Amino acid sequence: MDAAQDELLSVLILARNEAKNLDELLPHIAATLTRMSKPFEIIVVDADSPDGTAAVAARHRARVVPQQASGYANALRQGFSECTGGFILTLDADFSHRPDFFEELIRAGDGADIVVASRYVRGGSADMPVTRRLLSTILNRVFALVLGLQTRDLSSGFRIYRRSALQMLAPRGDYFDVLPEIVALACVQGLRIHEIPFHYHPREAGVSKARVVKFIPSYVRTLLRCWSTRRASSNTGRR
């Protein structure tokens, strides 16, 4: 990777029926990164949205990639493969992750392989319904306890990845369980993970696609797979 490519920031957004939000979000992203003098590309993975999401994204000069296989994790893996920058910034399309926070994320990325914008470290917070917050807290604590992880917000999708580090990982999750899986695999590889506090906002428009209860079986499978991987790694290290 040459120096120019290494400096390039790939902004990756997974979207389904997010035309209204993207019409506001994409110009905000472009304006923020231009003000920072940060070279960037924007990739939108579109899940065959009937509301014109792809057309809106293309109008704002994002590179639109039609999603090939269903599920959040497949869209994320496909998006990673399309990114060409040295760093990849992932965020939701619904304005719950604000571009105003990019500068802090990018600055933290200088000394890390993965930076997580965290709701659950000191200084972080979230505007979430009580039930969703409870389920999220339980999910994060169970994964952290079973896998011995220090990261508090394993389910946050607002992150920056060093692309060279990400290429060392091969997550197999199906849905949103891929997010804690990536962190668990990164820990096995000895990668540097930083968390910085941020405030999670409610979505601006549309309907959330996150259904924690629906995806419990995939979370359980991923947790067991990660536990097995970490145990095998620990046993290898003791030899």
MARBAMAR-364909 format. One record per residue (C-alpha): x, z, y; chain; residue in one letter; residue number from 0. Coordinates in pm, 1 decimal. Layout:
<recs>
x z y mol type seq
X Z Y A A NUM
...
</recs>
This chain:
<recs>
x z y mol type seq
0.0 0.0 0.0 A M 0
146.2 -100.7 337.0 A D 1
150.2 124.8 642.2 A A 2
-149.2 -41.0 808.7 A A 3
-361.2 -5.2 495.8 A Q 4
-251.7 354.4 453.1 A D 5
-375.6 432.8 806.2 A E 6
-710.4 260.6 745.1 A L 7
-1005.1 494.8 693.6 A L 8
-1274.0 373.8 454.3 A S 9
-1614.3 521.8 539.1 A V 10
-1834.9 513.4 229.4 A L 11
-2212.2 558.4 244.7 A I 12
-2450.7 541.1 -50.4 A L 13
-2797.5 439.6 57.7 A A 14
-3148.8 373.5 -61.9 A R 15
-3426.6 320.9 191.2 A N 16
-3214.7 447.8 480.2 A E 17
-3266.2 160.8 727.1 A A 18
-3397.2 381.7 1006.8 A K 19
-3116.6 635.5 974.9 A N 20
-2841.4 374.8 939.3 A L 21
-2961.0 195.4 1250.6 A D 22
-2855.3 505.9 1446.4 A E 23
-2577.4 638.2 1224.9 A L 24
-2358.7 328.1 1194.6 A L 25
-2312.8 275.0 1571.4 A P 26
-2237.3 647.1 1603.8 A H 27
-1969.5 621.8 1334.7 A I 28
-1813.7 315.4 1497.2 A A 29
-1814.1 474.2 1841.7 A A 30
-1661.4 799.5 1711.9 A T 31
-1375.4 632.5 1524.4 A L 32
-1309.4 384.1 1805.3 A T 33
-1282.3 671.9 2050.5 A R 34
-1029.9 832.2 1814.6 A M 35
-835.3 501.9 1794.2 A S 36
-874.8 522.2 1416.0 A K 37
-877.8 192.3 1222.8 A P 38
-1170.7 189.8 984.0 A F 39
-1399.5 -3.9 755.2 A E 40
-1754.0 90.4 660.0 A I 41
-1886.0 24.9 310.6 A I 42
-2255.0 74.8 231.5 A V 43
-2355.0 74.0 -134.3 A V 44
-2721.3 -24.4 -130.6 A D 45
-2950.4 58.2 -423.5 A A 46
-3176.8 -247.4 -379.4 A D 47
-3363.8 -85.7 -90.2 A S 48
-3693.9 -258.2 -5.3 A P 49
-3692.1 -126.1 353.2 A D 50
-3417.7 -356.2 485.0 A G 51
-3128.8 -112.9 449.5 A T 52
-2884.7 -393.2 359.7 A A 53
-2984.3 -606.0 659.9 A A 54
-2946.8 -312.7 900.4 A V 55
-2606.2 -224.5 759.5 A A 56
-2485.8 -584.3 782.2 A A 57
-2611.0 -612.1 1140.7 A R 58
-2389.1 -318.2 1229.8 A H 59
-2089.2 -487.5 1062.5 A R 60
-2075.6 -267.3 755.7 A A 61
-1973.0 -431.3 428.6 A R 62
-2278.6 -414.4 204.6 A V 63
-2221.9 -377.1 -169.0 A V 64
-2528.8 -411.1 -396.9 A P 65
-2536.4 -120.5 -641.7 A Q 66
-2481.3 -248.5 -995.7 A Q 67
-2579.2 51.8 -1210.6 A A 68
-2834.3 321.5 -1133.8 A S 69
-2750.8 679.2 -1041.5 A G 70
-2556.2 851.8 -766.9 A Y 71
-2235.2 879.7 -969.3 A A 72
-2228.6 509.2 -1055.0 A N 73
-2283.4 421.0 -690.0 A A 74
-2001.2 655.2 -587.9 A L 75
-1757.2 510.8 -842.9 A R 76
-1849.0 157.6 -738.7 A Q 77
-1802.1 247.5 -374.5 A G 78
-1460.0 400.9 -439.6 A F 79
-1349.9 79.0 -606.4 A S 80
-1454.1 -122.2 -299.9 A E 81
-1262.1 91.1 -48.6 A C 82
-924.7 -39.6 69.5 A T 83
-809.9 235.9 308.7 A G 84
-555.8 504.8 239.4 A G 85
-828.1 766.1 291.3 A F 86
-1195.5 754.1 195.6 A I 87
-1456.3 949.0 391.2 A L 88
-1791.2 996.8 217.6 A T 89
-2107.3 1107.1 393.0 A L 90
-2483.8 1090.0 352.7 A D 91
-2683.9 825.3 531.5 A A 92
-2941.4 1067.9 669.7 A D 93
-2751.8 1233.2 959.0 A F 94
-2712.3 1561.3 770.2 A S 95
-2338.8 1488.7 798.4 A H 96
-2260.2 1423.1 1162.8 A R 97
-1984.3 1183.8 1278.5 A P 98
-1896.3 1438.4 1547.7 A D 99
-1723.9 1631.0 1267.0 A F 100
-1498.6 1341.1 1161.6 A F 101
-1204.7 1447.5 1374.1 A E 102
-1181.2 1787.3 1206.3 A E 103
-1206.1 1631.8 860.7 A L 104
-940.7 1371.0 935.6 A I 105
-705.7 1627.1 1084.4 A R 106
-742.5 1850.5 776.0 A A 107
-668.6 1551.4 554.2 A G 108
-308.2 1531.1 672.3 A D 109
-205.4 1805.5 429.8 A G 110
-457.3 1760.6 151.1 A A 111
-568.8 1526.9 -123.5 A D 112
-934.5 1624.6 -87.3 A I 113
-1101.4 1787.9 212.9 A V 114
-1449.4 1933.3 165.8 A V 115
-1682.1 2001.4 457.9 A A 116
-1816.9 2333.2 334.6 A S 117
-2141.1 2514.4 399.7 A R 118
-2027.4 2821.0 208.8 A Y 119
-1694.7 2927.3 357.3 A V 120
-1677.6 3160.0 656.0 A R 121
-1804.8 2974.2 961.3 A G 122
-2010.5 2727.6 756.6 A G 123
-2390.6 2720.4 751.3 A S 124
-2686.0 2506.3 648.0 A A 125
-3038.8 2432.2 760.4 A D 126
-3198.3 2412.4 415.6 A M 127
-3524.5 2528.2 253.9 A P 128
-3483.8 2866.4 85.4 A V 129
-3544.4 2730.5 -266.2 A T 130
-3292.3 2449.4 -228.7 A R 131
-3032.4 2683.6 -83.0 A R 132
-3081.8 2929.4 -370.7 A L 133
-3041.5 2657.0 -633.5 A L 134
-2735.5 2519.3 -453.7 A S 135
-2575.7 2864.1 -434.3 A T 136
-2636.7 2932.2 -803.8 A I 137
-2498.3 2592.4 -900.8 A L 138
-2181.3 2637.3 -699.3 A N 139
-2117.6 2992.4 -816.5 A R 140
-2168.8 2907.8 -1183.5 A V 141
-1928.5 2612.2 -1169.8 A F 142
-1668.5 2810.3 -976.4 A A 143
-1691.5 3111.7 -1209.9 A L 144
-1684.0 2919.5 -1538.8 A V 145
-1406.5 2684.1 -1429.1 A L 146
-1203.2 2932.5 -1226.2 A G 147
-1225.9 2724.3 -907.9 A L 148
-1152.2 2852.5 -558.4 A Q 149
-1361.8 2586.6 -382.9 A T 150
-1690.2 2737.0 -261.3 A R 151
-1894.9 2424.1 -184.0 A D 152
-1848.6 2207.0 -491.2 A L 153
-2167.9 2010.3 -429.3 A S 154
-2089.9 1895.5 -75.9 A S 155
-2069.6 1517.6 -52.2 A G 156
-1915.0 1525.9 295.5 A F 157
-1549.0 1479.2 206.5 A R 158
-1226.2 1295.2 268.4 A I 159
-1023.2 1176.2 -28.2 A Y 160
-666.3 1049.0 -34.2 A R 161
-719.5 725.0 -224.4 A R 162
-394.7 752.5 -421.1 A S 163
-504.0 1096.8 -545.3 A A 164
-854.9 981.3 -627.3 A L 165
-710.7 708.8 -851.2 A Q 166
-567.8 983.8 -1074.4 A M 167
-918.4 1102.3 -1163.5 A L 168
-1179.4 957.9 -1398.3 A A 169
-1506.9 1146.1 -1342.8 A P 170
-1779.8 1072.0 -1595.2 A R 171
-2078.5 1244.6 -1433.7 A G 172
-2415.6 1070.2 -1412.0 A D 173
-2571.8 1203.5 -1095.5 A Y 174
-2476.7 1459.5 -830.3 A F 175
-2285.5 1651.7 -1097.5 A D 176
-1999.9 1410.5 -1030.4 A V 177
-1917.0 1604.5 -712.8 A L 178
-1814.5 1936.2 -874.8 A P 179
-1655.8 1733.3 -1154.9 A E 180
-1421.3 1557.7 -911.6 A I 181
-1302.0 1892.0 -774.1 A V 182
-1254.9 2036.1 -1123.4 A A 183
-1051.1 1734.1 -1236.4 A L 184
-846.6 1747.0 -915.2 A A 185
-758.3 2110.3 -988.5 A C 186
-642.1 2015.8 -1338.1 A V 187
-416.3 1752.9 -1178.8 A Q 188
-276.7 2006.0 -931.5 A G 189
-412.8 1822.0 -628.3 A L 190
-444.6 1992.7 -290.1 A R 191
-802.9 2076.4 -195.5 A I 192
-894.9 2213.9 146.3 A H 193
-1233.5 2342.9 262.1 A E 194
-1330.4 2358.2 626.2 A I 195
-1654.4 2509.0 758.6 A P 196
-1927.5 2287.7 892.6 A F 197
-2298.9 2308.0 974.4 A H 198
-2531.6 2111.2 748.1 A Y 199
-2822.4 1956.1 937.7 A H 200
-3161.5 1851.8 797.6 A P 201
-3208.0 1478.3 748.7 A R 202
-3330.5 1279.9 1048.4 A E 203
-3579.1 1056.0 864.5 A A 204
-3689.5 954.4 516.7 A G 205
-3702.0 1153.6 194.6 A V 206
-3419.0 1338.4 22.4 A S 207
-3302.5 1199.1 -313.2 A K 208
-3147.2 1529.3 -426.7 A A 209
-3345.1 1695.2 -708.4 A R 210
-3131.8 1979.0 -842.2 A V 211
-3377.1 2091.1 -1113.0 A V 212
-3424.9 1736.3 -1245.1 A K 213
-3050.3 1696.1 -1292.5 A F 214
-2982.1 2033.1 -1461.9 A I 215
-2907.5 1873.3 -1803.1 A P 216
-2639.7 1649.2 -1650.9 A S 217
-2489.7 1947.2 -1465.4 A Y 218
-2469.6 2141.0 -1791.9 A V 219
-2301.7 1850.5 -1973.9 A R 220
-2051.0 1808.5 -1693.2 A T 221
-1978.5 2181.1 -1674.7 A L 222
-1903.4 2193.3 -2047.8 A L 223
-1687.8 1881.1 -2028.3 A R 224
-1489.1 2021.5 -1735.3 A C 225
-1446.1 2356.0 -1913.0 A W 226
-1308.8 2174.9 -2217.6 A S 227
-1070.6 1969.6 -2003.0 A T 228
-937.9 2274.6 -1818.1 A R 229
-897.2 2467.0 -2142.9 A R 230
-704.5 2180.5 -2302.5 A A 231
-484.6 2155.3 -1994.6 A S 232
-412.1 2529.3 -2000.4 A S 233
-322.4 2518.5 -2368.7 A N 234
-86.8 2225.5 -2310.0 A T 235
81.6 2410.4 -2022.9 A G 236
154.6 2713.3 -2241.4 A R 237
343.1 2512.0 -2502.2 A R 238
</recs>
